Amino acid sequence: MTDTAVELETVEPVESARLGQPAPVSDEQLVAMLVERVRIRAGVDWEGKGYVFASPVGGPLSPNTDFHVWKRLLRASAYETAVSMTLATPLRPSF
């Protein structure tokens, strides 16, 4: 058996390359990745007209649909609040 010297290259650790964490991305890259994910999900129905608040296929939001979604959300929220308030109220028997 012969002794062979092996030279190992030293590599400086990169701050952003922590184990299990993705490399940081800029805001622009993050927006582009999210838009791409939504576009793929929409498939051939994708309209992609550049709206900030868009429908699931990238088109404009219908004011009527927006109204109904908010109404449903508020109704559910009011129900949850009423249930929470009822459960939080101590029961006092009246004689």
ZAFI-136124 format. One record per atom (N, C-alpha, C, O, CB): residue in one letter; atom name; x, y, z. Coordinates in steps of 0.1 Angstrom, whole numbers, plus 5000, padded with zeros to 4 digits. Glycine has a CB too. Layout:
N
> residu, atome, east, north, up
> a, CA, X, Y, Z;
...
//
This chain:
95
> residu, atome, east, north, up
> m, N, 5008, 4988, 5000;
> m, CA, 5000, 5000, 5000;
> m, C, 5009, 5012, 5000;
> m, O, 5018, 5013, 5008;
> m, CB, 4990, 5000, 5012;
> t, N, 5006, 5022, 4991;
> t, CA, 5014, 5034, 4990;
> t, C, 5006, 5045, 4996;
> t, O, 4994, 5046, 4995;
> t, CB, 5018, 5036, 4976;
> d, N, 5014, 5055, 5001;
> d, CA, 5007, 5067, 5007;
> d, C, 5006, 5077, 4995;
> d, O, 5016, 5081, 4989;
> d, CB, 5015, 5073, 5019;
> t, N, 4994, 5081, 4993;
> t, CA, 4992, 5091, 4982;
> t, C, 4986, 5104, 4989;
> t, O, 4976, 5103, 4996;
> t, CB, 4983, 5086, 4971;
> a, N, 4992, 5115, 4986;
> a, CA, 4987, 5128, 4992;
> a, C, 4976, 5133, 4983;
> a, O, 4978, 5133, 4970;
> a, CB, 4999, 5138, 4993;
> v, N, 4965, 5137, 4989;
> v, CA, 4954, 5142, 4981;
> v, C, 4952, 5156, 4985;
> v, O, 4951, 5159, 4997;
> v, CB, 4941, 5134, 4983;
> e, N, 4952, 5165, 4976;
> e, CA, 4950, 5179, 4979;
> e, C, 4935, 5182, 4978;
> e, O, 4928, 5179, 4968;
> e, CB, 4957, 5188, 4969;
> l, N, 4929, 5187, 4989;
> l, CA, 4915, 5191, 4989;
> l, C, 4914, 5206, 4987;
> l, O, 4921, 5214, 4993;
> l, CB, 4908, 5186, 5002;
> e, N, 4904, 5210, 4979;
> e, CA, 4902, 5224, 4977;
> e, C, 4893, 5229, 4988;
> e, O, 4882, 5223, 4991;
> e, CB, 4895, 5226, 4963;
> t, N, 4896, 5240, 4994;
> t, CA, 4888, 5246, 5004;
> t, C, 4878, 5255, 4997;
> t, O, 4881, 5263, 4989;
> t, CB, 4897, 5253, 5015;
> v, N, 4866, 5254, 5002;
> v, CA, 4855, 5262, 4996;
> v, C, 4849, 5271, 5008;
> v, O, 4846, 5265, 5018;
> v, CB, 4844, 5254, 4990;
> e, N, 4848, 5283, 5005;
> e, CA, 4842, 5292, 5015;
> e, C, 4827, 5290, 5016;
> e, O, 4821, 5290, 5005;
> e, CB, 4846, 5307, 5012;
> p, N, 4821, 5290, 5028;
> p, CA, 4807, 5288, 5029;
> p, C, 4800, 5300, 5024;
> p, O, 4804, 5312, 5026;
> p, CB, 4803, 5285, 5043;
> v, N, 4789, 5298, 5017;
> v, CA, 4780, 5309, 5012;
> v, C, 4770, 5312, 5023;
> v, O, 4763, 5303, 5027;
> v, CB, 4774, 5306, 4998;
> e, N, 4768, 5324, 5026;
> e, CA, 4758, 5328, 5037;
> e, C, 4744, 5324, 5034;
> e, O, 4737, 5319, 5043;
> e, CB, 4759, 5343, 5039;
> s, N, 4740, 5325, 5021;
> s, CA, 4726, 5322, 5018;
> s, C, 4724, 5307, 5015;
> s, O, 4712, 5303, 5014;
> s, CB, 4722, 5329, 5005;
> a, N, 4734, 5299, 5016;
> a, CA, 4732, 5285, 5013;
> a, C, 4731, 5277, 5026;
> a, O, 4739, 5268, 5028;
> a, CB, 4744, 5280, 5004;
> r, N, 4721, 5280, 5034;
> r, CA, 4719, 5272, 5046;
> r, C, 4712, 5259, 5042;
> r, O, 4704, 5259, 5033;
> r, CB, 4711, 5281, 5056;
> l, N, 4714, 5249, 5050;
> l, CA, 4708, 5236, 5047;
> l, C, 4693, 5237, 5048;
> l, O, 4688, 5241, 5059;
> l, CB, 4714, 5226, 5057;
> g, N, 4686, 5233, 5038;
> g, CA, 4671, 5232, 5039;
> g, C, 4664, 5245, 5036;
> g, O, 4652, 5246, 5036;
> g, CB, 4667, 5228, 5052;
> q, N, 4672, 5256, 5033;
> q, CA, 4665, 5268, 5030;
> q, C, 4668, 5273, 5015;
> q, O, 4680, 5272, 5011;
> q, CB, 4670, 5279, 5039;
> p, N, 4658, 5277, 5008;
> p, CA, 4661, 5282, 4994;
> p, C, 4669, 5295, 4994;
> p, O, 4669, 5302, 5004;
> p, CB, 4647, 5284, 4987;
> a, N, 4675, 5297, 4983;
> a, CA, 4683, 5310, 4982;
> a, C, 4673, 5321, 4981;
> a, O, 4662, 5320, 4976;
> a, CB, 4691, 5309, 4969;
> p, N, 4677, 5333, 4987;
> p, CA, 4668, 5344, 4987;
> p, C, 4665, 5349, 4973;
> p, O, 4674, 5348, 4964;
> p, CB, 4673, 5356, 4995;
> v, N, 4653, 5354, 4970;
> v, CA, 4649, 5359, 4957;
> v, C, 4644, 5374, 4959;
> v, O, 4640, 5377, 4970;
> v, CB, 4638, 5350, 4951;
> s, N, 4645, 5381, 4948;
> s, CA, 4640, 5395, 4949;
> s, C, 4625, 5395, 4948;
> s, O, 4619, 5385, 4945;
> s, CB, 4647, 5403, 4938;
> d, N, 4619, 5407, 4951;
> d, CA, 4605, 5408, 4950;
> d, C, 4600, 5406, 4936;
> d, O, 4589, 5400, 4934;
> d, CB, 4601, 5422, 4955;
> e, N, 4607, 5411, 4926;
> e, CA, 4603, 5409, 4912;
> e, C, 4603, 5394, 4908;
> e, O, 4594, 5390, 4901;
> e, CB, 4613, 5417, 4903;
> q, N, 4614, 5387, 4913;
> q, CA, 4614, 5373, 4910;
> q, C, 4603, 5365, 4917;
> q, O, 4597, 5356, 4911;
> q, CB, 4628, 5367, 4915;
> l, N, 4599, 5369, 4929;
> l, CA, 4588, 5363, 4936;
> l, C, 4575, 5365, 4929;
> l, O, 4567, 5356, 4927;
> l, CB, 4588, 5368, 4951;
> v, N, 4573, 5377, 4925;
> v, CA, 4560, 5380, 4918;
> v, C, 4560, 5372, 4905;
> v, O, 4549, 5367, 4901;
> v, CB, 4559, 5395, 4915;
> a, N, 4571, 5372, 4897;
> a, CA, 4571, 5364, 4885;
> a, C, 4568, 5349, 4887;
> a, O, 4561, 5343, 4879;
> a, CB, 4585, 5366, 4878;
> m, N, 4574, 5344, 4898;
> m, CA, 4572, 5330, 4901;
> m, C, 4557, 5327, 4905;
> m, O, 4551, 5317, 4901;
> m, CB, 4581, 5325, 4913;
> l, N, 4551, 5336, 4912;
> l, CA, 4537, 5335, 4916;
> l, C, 4528, 5336, 4904;
> l, O, 4518, 5328, 4902;
> l, CB, 4533, 5345, 4926;
> v, N, 4530, 5345, 4895;
> v, CA, 4522, 5347, 4883;
> v, C, 4524, 5335, 4874;
> v, O, 4514, 5330, 4869;
> v, CB, 4527, 5360, 4875;
> e, N, 4536, 5329, 4873;
> e, CA, 4538, 5317, 4865;
> e, C, 4530, 5305, 4871;
> e, O, 4524, 5298, 4863;
> e, CB, 4553, 5314, 4864;
> r, N, 4530, 5304, 4884;
> r, CA, 4522, 5293, 4891;
> r, C, 4507, 5295, 4888;
> r, O, 4501, 5285, 4885;
> r, CB, 4525, 5293, 4906;
> v, N, 4502, 5307, 4889;
> v, CA, 4488, 5309, 4886;
> v, C, 4485, 5306, 4871;
> v, O, 4474, 5301, 4868;
> v, CB, 4484, 5323, 4890;
> r, N, 4494, 5311, 4862;
> r, CA, 4492, 5309, 4848;
> r, C, 4491, 5294, 4845;
> r, O, 4483, 5290, 4836;
> r, CB, 4503, 5316, 4840;
> i, N, 4500, 5286, 4851;
> i, CA, 4500, 5272, 4848;
> i, C, 4487, 5265, 4853;
> i, O, 4482, 5257, 4846;
> i, CB, 4512, 5265, 4855;
> r, N, 4483, 5270, 4865;
> r, CA, 4470, 5264, 4870;
> r, C, 4458, 5268, 4861;
> r, O, 4449, 5260, 4860;
> r, CB, 4468, 5270, 4884;
> a, N, 4458, 5280, 4855;
> a, CA, 4447, 5284, 4847;
> a, C, 4447, 5277, 4833;
> a, O, 4437, 5275, 4827;
> a, CB, 4447, 5299, 4845;
> g, N, 4459, 5272, 4829;
> g, CA, 4460, 5265, 4816;
> g, C, 4456, 5273, 4804;
> g, O, 4461, 5285, 4803;
> g, CB, 4451, 5253, 4817;
> v, N, 4449, 5267, 4795;
> v, CA, 4445, 5274, 4783;
> v, C, 4436, 5286, 4784;
> v, O, 4434, 5294, 4775;
> v, CB, 4440, 5264, 4773;
> d, N, 4429, 5287, 4796;
> d, CA, 4420, 5298, 4799;
> d, C, 4427, 5311, 4803;
> d, O, 4420, 5321, 4805;
> d, CB, 4410, 5294, 4810;
> w, N, 4440, 5310, 4805;
> w, CA, 4448, 5322, 4810;
> w, C, 4446, 5334, 4801;
> w, O, 4448, 5333, 4788;
> w, CB, 4463, 5318, 4811;
> e, N, 4443, 5345, 4806;
> e, CA, 4442, 5358, 4799;
> e, C, 4454, 5367, 4801;
> e, O, 4458, 5374, 4792;
> e, CB, 4429, 5365, 4803;
> g, N, 4459, 5367, 4813;
> g, CA, 4471, 5375, 4816;
> g, C, 4472, 5389, 4811;
> g, O, 4480, 5392, 4802;
> g, CB, 4483, 5368, 4811;
> k, N, 4463, 5397, 4816;
> k, CA, 4462, 5411, 4811;
> k, C, 4469, 5421, 4820;
> k, O, 4468, 5433, 4818;
> k, CB, 4448, 5415, 4809;
> g, N, 4476, 5416, 4830;
> g, CA, 4484, 5425, 4839;
> g, C, 4477, 5431, 4850;
> g, O, 4482, 5441, 4856;
> g, CB, 4490, 5435, 4831;
> y, N, 4465, 5426, 4854;
> y, CA, 4457, 5432, 4865;
> y, C, 4464, 5428, 4878;
> y, O, 4469, 5417, 4879;
> y, CB, 4443, 5428, 4865;
> v, N, 4464, 5438, 4888;
> v, CA, 4469, 5435, 4901;
> v, C, 4459, 5426, 4908;
> v, O, 4464, 5416, 4914;
> v, CB, 4472, 5448, 4909;
> f, N, 4447, 5429, 4908;
> f, CA, 4436, 5421, 4914;
> f, C, 4429, 5414, 4903;
> f, O, 4421, 5421, 4896;
> f, CB, 4427, 5429, 4924;
> a, N, 4432, 5401, 4900;
> a, CA, 4426, 5395, 4888;
> a, C, 4418, 5382, 4892;
> a, O, 4419, 5377, 4903;
> a, CB, 4438, 5391, 4879;
> s, N, 4411, 5378, 4883;
> s, CA, 4403, 5365, 4884;
> s, C, 4413, 5354, 4884;
> s, O, 4425, 5356, 4881;
> s, CB, 4392, 5364, 4873;
> p, N, 4409, 5342, 4887;
> p, CA, 4418, 5330, 4887;
> p, C, 4425, 5328, 4873;
> p, O, 4435, 5321, 4872;
> p, CB, 4411, 5318, 4891;
> v, N, 4419, 5333, 4862;
> v, CA, 4425, 5331, 4849;
> v, C, 4432, 5344, 4844;
> v, O, 4436, 5345, 4832;
> v, CB, 4414, 5327, 4839;
> g, N, 4434, 5354, 4853;
> g, CA, 4442, 5366, 4850;
> g, C, 4434, 5377, 4844;
> g, O, 4440, 5388, 4840;
> g, CB, 4452, 5362, 4840;
> g, N, 4421, 5376, 4842;
> g, CA, 4412, 5386, 4837;
> g, C, 4408, 5396, 4847;
> g, O, 4411, 5394, 4859;
> g, CB, 4401, 5380, 4829;
> p, N, 4400, 5406, 4843;
> p, CA, 4395, 5415, 4853;
> p, C, 4385, 5409, 4862;
> p, O, 4378, 5399, 4859;
> p, CB, 4389, 5427, 4846;
> l, N, 4384, 5414, 4875;
> l, CA, 4374, 5409, 4884;
> l, C, 4360, 5415, 4881;
> l, O, 4359, 5427, 4877;
> l, CB, 4378, 5412, 4898;
> s, N, 4350, 5407, 4882;
> s, CA, 4336, 5412, 4880;
> s, C, 4332, 5419, 4893;
> s, O, 4333, 5412, 4904;
> s, CB, 4327, 5401, 4876;
> p, N, 4328, 5431, 4893;
> p, CA, 4323, 5438, 4906;
> p, C, 4312, 5430, 4913;
> p, O, 4312, 5430, 4925;
> p, CB, 4319, 5452, 4903;
> n, N, 4303, 5424, 4905;
> n, CA, 4293, 5416, 4911;
> n, C, 4298, 5404, 4918;
> n, O, 4294, 5401, 4929;
> n, CB, 4283, 5412, 4899;
> t, N, 4307, 5397, 4912;
> t, CA, 4313, 5385, 4919;
> t, C, 4321, 5390, 4931;
> t, O, 4320, 5383, 4942;
> t, CB, 4323, 5378, 4909;
> d, N, 4328, 5400, 4930;
> d, CA, 4336, 5405, 4942;
> d, C, 4326, 5409, 4953;
> d, O, 4329, 5405, 4965;
> d, CB, 4344, 5418, 4938;
> f, N, 4315, 5415, 4950;
> f, CA, 4305, 5418, 4960;
> f, C, 4300, 5406, 4967;
> f, O, 4299, 5405, 4980;
> f, CB, 4293, 5426, 4954;
> h, N, 4297, 5395, 4960;
> h, CA, 4291, 5383, 4965;
> h, C, 4302, 5376, 4974;
> h, O, 4298, 5370, 4984;
> h, CB, 4286, 5374, 4954;
> v, N, 4314, 5376, 4969;
> v, CA, 4325, 5369, 4977;
> v, C, 4326, 5376, 4990;
> v, O, 4327, 5370, 5001;
> v, CB, 4338, 5369, 4969;
> w, N, 4327, 5390, 4990;
> w, CA, 4328, 5397, 5003;
> w, C, 4316, 5395, 5012;
> w, O, 4318, 5394, 5024;
> w, CB, 4330, 5412, 5000;
> k, N, 4304, 5395, 5006;
> k, CA, 4292, 5392, 5014;
> k, C, 4293, 5379, 5021;
> k, O, 4289, 5378, 5033;
> k, CB, 4280, 5394, 5005;
> r, N, 4297, 5368, 5013;
> r, CA, 4298, 5355, 5019;
> r, C, 4308, 5355, 5030;
> r, O, 4306, 5348, 5041;
> r, CB, 4301, 5345, 5008;
> l, N, 4320, 5361, 5028;
> l, CA, 4330, 5362, 5038;
> l, C, 4326, 5369, 5051;
> l, O, 4328, 5364, 5062;
> l, CB, 4343, 5369, 5032;
> l, N, 4319, 5380, 5049;
> l, CA, 4314, 5387, 5061;
> l, C, 4303, 5379, 5068;
> l, O, 4303, 5380, 5081;
> l, CB, 4308, 5401, 5057;
> r, N, 4295, 5373, 5061;
> r, CA, 4284, 5364, 5067;
> r, C, 4291, 5353, 5075;
> r, O, 4287, 5351, 5087;
> r, CB, 4275, 5358, 5056;
> a, N, 4301, 5347, 5070;
> a, CA, 4308, 5336, 5077;
> a, C, 4315, 5342, 5089;
> a, O, 4315, 5335, 5100;
> a, CB, 4318, 5329, 5067;
> s, N, 4321, 5353, 5088;
> s, CA, 4328, 5360, 5098;
> s, C, 4319, 5363, 5110;
> s, O, 4322, 5361, 5121;
> s, CB, 4336, 5372, 5093;
> a, N, 4307, 5369, 5106;
> a, CA, 4297, 5372, 5116;
> a, C, 4292, 5360, 5124;
> a, O, 4290, 5360, 5136;
> a, CB, 4285, 5380, 5110;
> y, N, 4290, 5349, 5117;
> y, CA, 4286, 5336, 5123;
> y, C, 4297, 5332, 5133;
> y, O, 4294, 5328, 5144;
> y, CB, 4283, 5326, 5112;
> e, N, 4309, 5332, 5128;
> e, CA, 4320, 5327, 5137;
> e, C, 4321, 5336, 5149;
> e, O, 4324, 5331, 5160;
> e, CB, 4334, 5327, 5129;
> t, N, 4320, 5349, 5148;
> t, CA, 4320, 5358, 5159;
> t, C, 4309, 5356, 5169;
> t, O, 4311, 5356, 5181;
> t, CB, 4320, 5373, 5154;
> a, N, 4297, 5353, 5163;
> a, CA, 4286, 5351, 5172;
> a, C, 4288, 5338, 5180;
> a, O, 4285, 5337, 5192;
> a, CB, 4273, 5350, 5164;
> v, N, 4293, 5327, 5173;
> v, CA, 4296, 5315, 5180;
> v, C, 4306, 5317, 5191;
> v, O, 4305, 5312, 5202;
> v, CB, 4300, 5304, 5170;
> s, N, 4317, 5324, 5188;
> s, CA, 4328, 5327, 5197;
> s, C, 4323, 5334, 5209;
> s, O, 4326, 5331, 5221;
> s, CB, 4339, 5334, 5190;
> m, N, 4314, 5344, 5207;
> m, CA, 4309, 5352, 5218;
> m, C, 4300, 5344, 5227;
> m, O, 4300, 5345, 5239;
> m, CB, 4301, 5365, 5212;
> t, N, 4292, 5335, 5220;
> t, CA, 4283, 5327, 5228;
> t, C, 4291, 5317, 5237;
> t, O, 4288, 5315, 5249;
> t, CB, 4274, 5319, 5219;
> l, N, 4301, 5311, 5231;
> l, CA, 4310, 5302, 5239;
> l, C, 4318, 5309, 5250;
> l, O, 4321, 5303, 5260;
> l, CB, 4319, 5295, 5230;
> a, N, 4321, 5321, 5248;
> a, CA, 4329, 5329, 5258;
> a, C, 4321, 5335, 5269;
> a, O, 4326, 5338, 5279;
> a, CB, 4337, 5340, 5251;
> t, N, 4308, 5335, 5267;
> t, CA, 4299, 5341, 5277;
> t, C, 4296, 5330, 5288;
> t, O, 4292, 5320, 5285;
> t, CB, 4286, 5346, 5271;
> p, N, 4300, 5334, 5301;
> p, CA, 4297, 5324, 5311;
> p, C, 4282, 5322, 5313;
> p, O, 4275, 5332, 5312;
> p, CB, 4304, 5329, 5325;
> l, N, 4278, 5310, 5316;
> l, CA, 4264, 5307, 5319;
> l, C, 4261, 5311, 5333;
> l, O, 4268, 5306, 5343;
> l, CB, 4261, 5292, 5316;
> r, N, 4251, 5319, 5336;
> r, CA, 4246, 5322, 5349;
> r, C, 4232, 5318, 5351;
> r, O, 4223, 5323, 5344;
> r, CB, 4248, 5337, 5352;
> p, N, 4229, 5308, 5359;
> p, CA, 4216, 5304, 5361;
> p, C, 4207, 5314, 5367;
> p, O, 4212, 5321, 5377;
> p, CB, 4215, 5291, 5369;
> s, N, 4195, 5316, 5363;
> s, CA, 4186, 5326, 5369;
> s, C, 4175, 5318, 5377;
> s, O, 4169, 5309, 5372;
> s, CB, 4180, 5335, 5358;
> f, N, 4173, 5322, 5389;
> f, CA, 4163, 5315, 5398;
> f, C, 4152, 5325, 5401;
> f, O, 4142, 5321, 5408;
> f, CB, 4169, 5310, 5411;
//
